[in-house]
């Protein structure tokens, strides 16, 4: 079964007493439900703005599923989750089957900017931020981080909550793959799981995404620049322009667990326009 951390077993004993893998069923609301492979005992987990679309297309590729939907997540929510076979596979995991738990991860520095811009473009995602601000005049990256810090990184929308779920606090991940690692990291994950290695051609196809943003280079800092809500610009400042001493320290504090659990360097990397 999915491994239980001995260090956390006593602290979560009351949850396990509620029945088998209770936390698998009811884990952190700010993360997406695991999706189970068709024939292999692998459970894939997601986090918004952390390569989730890539991960879903990778899942479809390895399960030899052809989707009628342009957006891969639509196939997950409309076809796979409701399917009887998937419910049976989930029940097998809940019952203690020997499943491997995996996920893709993203550098918290680049993800935070991507999460911020995603929130400004999508009114439903920004709803609680607007409510917290008390106006609809838009908000800055600095204000966005202040909202996340004040609300709690485990309680906000899944696109800017931390990248691990409550489930992972008590169950060990068997493997994770940083999306920055490219084909080398992906092939290493596939090798660990006994999956065929993806070629450069396959990787290029999986990386294509209709919701990618266009970035431009510049010299000015934009940590306090207000971005309108509900609109998408033709291009955005490069990821690195959103960082100054304040926003850098806030991301380090807010997403400290992601830095630690997934081994990301706490030093602000060279952030090119393509880093977002």
N, C-alpha and C positions, 0 to 999 in steps of 0.2 A: 504494500500500500504506500501512499505518499508518506514520506518520512516525517515523523513528529520530532521536533526538537526537544531533547530531554530537558534542556535548560528552561523551556517554557511550559513543559507539561503540567507541573504543579499549579502554575499561575492560571492555566486555562482548564483545569480539571472540571470546573462547573459546566463549561461548555460541552465537553465531551460526555458528561453525564446526561446531557439532553438527547443523546443518541448518535452513535457512530461518528461520522465526520460532519457534525452539525455546522461547523464553520465553513465547510465547502459549500453548503447550501445558502448560507446567510452572510457570507463574508462581505467586507467593506463595500458600502453602496457606491463608492466613488470609483469603482473599477468594473470592467465588463466581465460577464460570466465566462468561464473557461469554455473552449470549444474542443471537442474530443475528436481525434482522428478516427476514420472509418474502421480500419482494420488493425491499427497499431494502438497500443496502450499509452498514448501520449495526450496530455491535456495542455493546450496552448492558452496563455493568458494575455490580455491586452491592457494597454494604457493609452489614452488619447494623446495625440501629438508625439507619440514615441514609436513611430513606425507601425502603427496598428493596421493601416491599409496595406502596407507591404507584407506584414505578417499574415494577413488574411489571404492575400493573393498567393503567398508562399504555401499556405495551408491548402488552398484549392489545387495548386500545382502538384503537391505531393500526394494528395488524395484523388488525383485524376478526375476532378470535378469541373465540368464546363458550366459556367454560370450565364444566365440570360441577362444579368444585371451588369451595367457598366461600373457601378459602385460595389465593390466586393462585400462590404459590410451588409448590404441589402440582402445578399444571398444568405449570409449568416443568420440574420434576424428573421427573415421571412421564410426561409426554406429549411435550414439546418436545425436551428433551435426547436422549431415545432415538430420536427420529424420524430416518429416513434423510435427509429433506430438510435437517434442521438439521445433521446430520453433514456433508453435502455442502457446506453454506454455510460451516461452520467450516473445512473443508479448503480451500475457496476463499480464505478469509482467511489461513490458514496458508501458502498457496502464493504470497501476495503480492498478493492482490486489493485494490483501492482501497476499503477500508472506513473509515468514520468511527467513532472510538472515543469514547463518551460515558459520563457517569455523573451521578447525583444526589448531592449532598453535604449535610451537616448541620453546624451550628455545634458544634465539639468540646465546648463547655461544656454544652450541653443534651444532646448525645449521650452524654457520659460518665455523666451521672446516669441517663439512660434505659438505658444498657448495664448499669450497676450493678444497677438494680431488676430488669431482665430476668434477670440472672444469679441473683438470689436466688429468683426464682420458678421457675426451671427447673433441677432437680437435675443433668441431664446437662451443662448449661452451667457449673454451679458446681463440677463434680467436681474440676478441677485446683486451683481456689481453696481448696476444703476440704482437699485433700491438702497444699497449701502451708501452710495454717494449722495443720494437725495436729489438727483437731477439727471437729465438725459443729454447733457452737453458734451458727452464724450469723456475720455479719461486717458491718463498717461500710463506708461509702463511702471513708473514709480507708484502711482495710485493703485494700479492693478496688483502689484506685489504687496502693498499695504492691506488691500482687501483680503488677499490669501492669508497673510500673516494674522490678521485680526479674526478672520472667520475660522481658520484652522485648516491646514493642508489636507486633512483627512475628511473634511466636511464639504469641500467645494466641488464644482463640476469635475467630472472625470478627465476632462481635457487639461486641467491644471492641478489636479490632486497629485499626491506623490505616486511614483510609479509602481510601488509594491502594494499588495492588498493585505488585509488583515489575515487572510489565509496564510500568506507567506511569513507571518510572524510566528506561526506555530508549526508550519510545514516547510521543510527545506526545498528550495528550487533544485531540480536536478541539473538544469543548465539554463543559461541565458546568453543572448547574443547581442552585443552592442551594434546598433545599425551603422555606426561610424566605421566599423571594422571591415566593411566591404565583403568581397567574395571570400577572403581568407577566413574571417570570423564565421561567415555563414557556412562554409564547407566544413569547418571544425565542428559546428553544432550538428550538421547533418551526419558527420562521421560518428559523433557520440550517440546519435539516435538510430544509426543503422539505415539512414536514408541515402538515396542516390545524390551525389554532389551536383549542385546547380552550376551550370556553365556561365560564362560571361554573357552569352546571348540570353539565357533565361533570366539572369540577374537584371540585365538592362530592361527586359520586358516587365518584370515584377516591380521595378522602381518607378515606372511611369505612373503619374498620378494627376488627375484633373484638378486637384485642389492645391497644387504646388504654387508657391508665391514667387514673384519676381522681385529681386533685390537689386539695389544700386549702391555703389560705393560713395562715400562722402567723408568729410572731415569733422562735421559738427556732431555733438552729442545730442541725443533726443530722448533722454530719460524722462524729461518733464513735458515733452511735446504731447498735446492732447490729440487723440485720434477719434474721429467721429464713430458713432455706433450704427451698425447696420449697413455699412458701405464697404466696398472693396476697391482699393486704389489700384492703379495700373502697376505700380511698383512701390517698394518700401525701402527705408534705410537698411543698410547692412546690419547684421546681428550685433556686431561689436559696437555699433554706435549707440545702442541702448544701454550700454554699461558705463557707469561711473563708480566711484567708491561706495556710494550708498546702495545702488542696485546690485552691485557685485556681492556686497556683504549680506544683503537681504536674501538673495538666491542661495548663498552658501548656508544661511541659517534655516530658511524655509525648507529646502530640499536636502538637508544634511543627511538624512537617512538614505536617500538615493545615492548620494556621493559615496557613502560608506559601504552600503550593501553591494553596489555594482562596481566599486573600485575606480570611480572617475576622479581625475586630478582636481584638486580644489583650487588650482591656479587657473585664472581666466585664459583659455586657449586663444590662438590666433583665429579670429572668427571672420571668415570671408563672407561675401554676400550669399554664397551657396550654403552657408552653415545653417541657415534657418529652415 
